[in-house]
């Protein structure tokens, strides 16, 4: 299934499945609640044409957003970093989450905002001390995400990344979650970032240093992963800070993330 969080005519957000330009309500107002009951639909109302609906971030307020840095060897190389021996983990808080069409709003404190196309993993059932070979069984699905990053803060504040990554609106996600049956191999997906019509990143998840299964297993040791938690798995090369000249997001830009089988996530950029 392709699952969306949507609303119609200003009503409360609902969960539905998207197919052939229509949304079928699945019952219940919360994607996390839907995932928690095993993704089992309840009787819903009549279908809604997708063009009538506003599509929100699939999980507007995840319990945890766990992000991974330098998880593509060619991205590590373009930044001059060494290949990590273990996953580099940082937090990206839920205040960052916006949906398709919502603005990435750059505040005055940020002078160097950058884009990062990333495959986001949605946890489907509790994972604790999970071996690698069982890890994908705890995944509910996948979605596009953009790990928007304040490079000036990331560079200038003692090496910590969390504040630089957790500016309001700096975590677009969507437009939908594709359940695992629609993505048979998360390590064989094309992934692109397109800025104002120009392809800036063009990679493949096969180039990840640590696979989705390895990340889920690694994180589950000492940290319980819960239904609806999101793991952002790193970005391929082509980010703005590695270009010559450097490319920073600016007001009036439009940035799109496209991952094979996961649709397109597009957001305008504004300044505040």
C-alpha positions as CSV (number, residue, x, y, z in Angstrom):
1,X,0.0,0.0,0.0
2,X,0.8,3.7,-0.4
3,X,-0.3,5.4,2.8
4,X,-1.0,9.1,3.3
5,X,-2.1,11.4,6.0
6,X,-4.6,13.8,4.4
7,X,-7.4,16.2,5.1
8,X,-10.3,17.5,3.1
9,X,-11.8,21.0,3.3
10,X,-9.8,21.9,6.4
11,X,-11.0,18.9,8.3
12,X,-9.0,16.8,10.7
13,X,-6.1,14.7,9.3
14,X,-7.0,11.1,8.4
15,X,-5.1,8.0,7.3
16,X,-5.8,6.6,3.8
17,X,-4.4,4.5,1.0
18,X,-3.5,6.1,-2.3
19,X,-4.2,4.3,-5.5
20,X,-5.0,5.5,-9.1
21,X,-5.5,9.1,-8.0
22,X,-7.9,8.2,-5.2
23,X,-7.6,8.0,-1.4
24,X,-9.5,5.3,0.4
25,X,-10.0,6.2,4.1
26,X,-8.7,3.5,6.4
27,X,-10.1,4.6,9.7
28,X,-8.4,6.3,12.7
29,X,-6.8,9.8,12.7
30,X,-3.2,8.8,13.4
31,X,-0.6,7.0,11.2
32,X,1.3,5.9,14.3
33,X,-2.0,4.4,15.6
34,X,-2.5,2.7,12.3
35,X,1.0,1.3,12.3
36,X,0.7,0.2,15.9
37,X,-2.3,-2.0,15.1
38,X,-0.3,-3.8,12.4
39,X,-1.5,-1.7,9.4
40,X,-4.9,-3.4,9.5
41,X,-7.5,-1.1,7.9
42,X,-10.9,-0.5,9.5
43,X,-14.0,0.1,7.4
44,X,-13.7,3.6,5.9
45,X,-15.8,6.1,4.1
46,X,-16.1,6.6,0.4
47,X,-13.0,7.3,-1.6
48,X,-11.8,10.8,-2.1
49,X,-10.2,12.1,-5.3
50,X,-6.6,12.9,-4.5
51,X,-6.9,16.4,-6.0
52,X,-9.5,17.3,-3.4
53,X,-7.2,16.4,-0.5
54,X,-4.4,18.2,1.2
55,X,-1.5,15.7,1.7
56,X,0.4,16.1,5.0
57,X,3.6,14.6,6.2
58,X,2.8,10.9,6.6
59,X,3.8,10.9,10.3
60,X,3.5,14.6,11.4
61,X,5.0,14.0,14.9
62,X,7.2,10.9,15.0
63,X,8.2,9.7,18.4
64,X,11.8,9.6,17.3
65,X,13.7,10.7,14.2
66,X,17.1,9.1,14.2
67,X,19.4,10.3,11.5
68,X,22.6,8.8,10.1
69,X,25.5,10.9,8.9
70,X,28.1,10.0,6.2
71,X,26.4,6.8,5.2
72,X,27.4,6.9,1.5
73,X,31.1,6.4,0.7
74,X,31.1,8.8,-2.2
75,X,29.4,11.5,0.0
76,X,32.0,11.0,2.7
77,X,34.7,11.4,0.1
78,X,33.2,14.7,-1.2
79,X,33.2,16.2,2.3
80,X,36.8,15.0,3.0
81,X,35.6,12.8,5.8
82,X,37.0,9.3,6.6
83,X,34.7,6.3,6.1
84,X,33.0,5.7,9.4
85,X,33.6,2.4,11.1
86,X,30.2,2.5,12.9
87,X,27.1,4.5,12.0
88,X,27.2,8.2,12.9
89,X,24.0,8.9,14.7
90,X,22.3,12.2,15.6
91,X,18.8,13.3,16.5
92,X,16.5,15.3,14.3
93,X,13.5,16.4,16.3
94,X,9.8,16.3,15.3
95,X,9.5,20.1,15.0
96,X,11.4,19.8,11.7
97,X,8.7,17.7,10.0
98,X,6.6,19.3,7.2
99,X,4.8,17.7,4.3
100,X,4.8,18.0,0.5
101,X,4.2,21.6,-0.6
102,X,5.0,23.0,2.8
103,X,7.7,25.7,2.9
104,X,11.2,25.1,4.1
105,X,11.5,28.3,6.1
106,X,15.1,29.5,6.7
107,X,15.5,31.8,9.8
108,X,18.0,34.6,10.2
109,X,20.3,32.3,12.4
110,X,21.0,30.1,9.3
111,X,23.2,31.4,6.5
112,X,24.1,28.2,4.7
113,X,21.0,25.9,4.4
114,X,21.7,22.8,2.4
115,X,19.6,19.9,0.9
116,X,20.1,16.2,1.5
117,X,17.9,13.5,-0.3
118,X,17.5,10.6,2.1
119,X,15.6,7.3,2.2
120,X,13.5,7.3,5.4
121,X,12.6,4.0,7.2
122,X,9.5,3.7,9.2
123,X,9.5,1.2,12.1
124,X,6.5,-1.1,12.2
125,X,6.9,-3.1,15.3
126,X,9.1,-2.8,18.4
127,X,12.7,-3.6,17.9
128,X,15.1,-4.2,20.7
129,X,18.4,-6.1,20.4
130,X,17.4,-7.3,16.9
131,X,20.0,-9.3,14.8
132,X,20.7,-8.0,11.3
133,X,19.0,-11.0,9.6
134,X,15.7,-10.2,11.4
135,X,15.9,-6.4,11.2
136,X,13.8,-5.8,8.1
137,X,10.9,-7.7,9.7
138,X,10.6,-4.7,12.0
139,X,10.2,-2.2,9.2
140,X,6.8,-1.0,8.2
141,X,7.7,1.0,5.1
142,X,9.7,3.7,3.4
143,X,9.3,7.3,2.3
144,X,11.2,10.3,0.8
145,X,12.8,12.7,3.2
146,X,15.0,15.8,3.0
147,X,17.6,16.3,5.8
148,X,17.8,20.1,5.4
149,X,21.0,21.2,7.2
150,X,22.4,24.5,8.5
151,X,26.0,24.0,7.4
152,X,27.3,27.1,9.2
153,X,25.9,25.9,12.5
154,X,27.0,22.4,11.9
155,X,30.6,23.6,11.3
156,X,30.8,26.3,13.9
157,X,29.3,24.8,17.1
158,X,31.9,22.4,18.3
159,X,31.1,19.5,16.0
160,X,27.6,18.8,17.2
161,X,25.0,18.3,14.5
162,X,21.6,18.1,16.2
163,X,20.9,21.9,16.4
164,X,22.1,22.4,12.8
165,X,19.7,19.6,11.7
166,X,16.7,20.5,13.9
167,X,15.7,23.9,12.7
168,X,11.9,24.2,12.3
169,X,10.7,22.9,8.9
170,X,14.1,21.3,8.1
171,X,12.7,17.8,7.8
172,X,10.3,17.5,4.8
173,X,8.8,13.9,4.5
174,X,6.4,12.3,2.1
175,X,4.2,12.3,0.1
176,X,3.4,8.8,1.3
177,X,4.8,5.7,3.0
178,X,5.2,2.7,0.7
179,X,4.8,-0.5,2.7
180,X,7.6,-3.1,2.5
181,X,5.7,-5.2,0.0
182,X,6.1,-2.4,-2.5
183,X,9.9,-2.1,-1.8
184,X,11.3,-5.6,-2.0
185,X,14.9,-4.4,-1.7
186,X,15.7,-1.0,0.0
187,X,19.3,-1.4,-1.1
188,X,18.4,-1.1,-4.8
189,X,16.6,2.3,-5.2
190,X,17.6,5.3,-7.2
191,X,17.7,8.5,-5.2
192,X,17.8,12.1,-6.5
193,X,17.5,15.7,-5.4
194,X,16.3,18.2,-8.0
195,X,16.8,22.0,-7.3
196,X,14.9,24.4,-9.5
197,X,14.7,21.7,-12.2
198,X,18.4,20.8,-12.1
199,X,19.5,17.4,-10.8
200,X,21.9,18.0,-7.9
201,X,22.1,14.5,-6.4
202,X,21.8,11.3,-8.4
203,X,22.7,8.1,-6.5
204,X,21.6,4.7,-5.4
205,X,20.9,3.2,-2.1
206,X,23.2,0.3,-3.1
207,X,26.1,2.7,-2.2
208,X,25.1,2.9,1.5
209,X,28.0,2.0,3.9
210,X,25.5,0.5,6.4
211,X,22.4,-1.1,5.0
212,X,18.9,-0.5,6.3
213,X,19.0,-3.9,8.1
214,X,22.4,-3.0,9.7
215,X,21.1,0.3,10.8
216,X,17.9,-1.1,12.4
217,X,19.9,-3.7,14.2
218,X,22.6,-1.3,15.4
219,X,20.2,1.2,16.7
220,X,18.0,-1.4,18.4
221,X,20.9,-2.4,20.7
222,X,20.3,-0.2,23.8
223,X,17.6,1.9,22.2
224,X,14.1,0.5,21.7
225,X,12.7,1.4,18.3
226,X,8.9,1.8,18.4
227,X,6.1,1.8,15.8
228,X,6.2,5.1,13.9
229,X,9.8,5.9,14.6
230,X,11.7,7.2,11.6
231,X,15.3,6.5,10.6
232,X,16.8,8.8,8.0
233,X,19.6,6.8,6.4
234,X,22.1,9.3,4.9
235,X,22.5,11.1,1.6
236,X,24.4,10.4,-1.6
237,X,27.0,12.9,-3.1
238,X,26.1,16.2,-4.7
239,X,25.2,18.3,-1.6
240,X,25.5,22.1,-1.9
241,X,28.4,22.4,0.5
242,X,30.6,20.2,-1.6
243,X,30.1,22.1,-4.8
244,X,32.3,24.8,-6.4
245,X,30.8,27.3,-6.1
246,X,28.8,26.2,-3.1
247,X,25.0,26.1,-3.5
248,X,22.8,27.2,-0.6
249,X,19.0,27.1,-0.5
250,X,17.5,30.5,-0.9
251,X,14.0,32.1,-1.0
252,X,12.2,31.3,-4.2
253,X,13.9,27.9,-4.7
254,X,12.0,24.7,-5.2
255,X,13.6,21.4,-4.1
256,X,12.3,17.9,-4.9
257,X,13.4,14.5,-3.6
258,X,12.7,11.5,-5.8
259,X,13.3,7.9,-4.6
260,X,12.4,5.0,-6.8
261,X,8.9,3.8,-6.0
262,X,8.3,6.6,-3.4
263,X,6.9,9.4,-5.6
264,X,8.2,13.0,-5.4
265,X,8.5,15.2,-2.4
266,X,8.6,18.9,-3.4
267,X,8.9,21.9,-1.1
268,X,9.4,25.7,-1.8
269,X,12.0,27.6,0.2
270,X,11.2,30.8,2.1
271,X,13.1,33.0,4.5
272,X,11.7,34.4,7.7
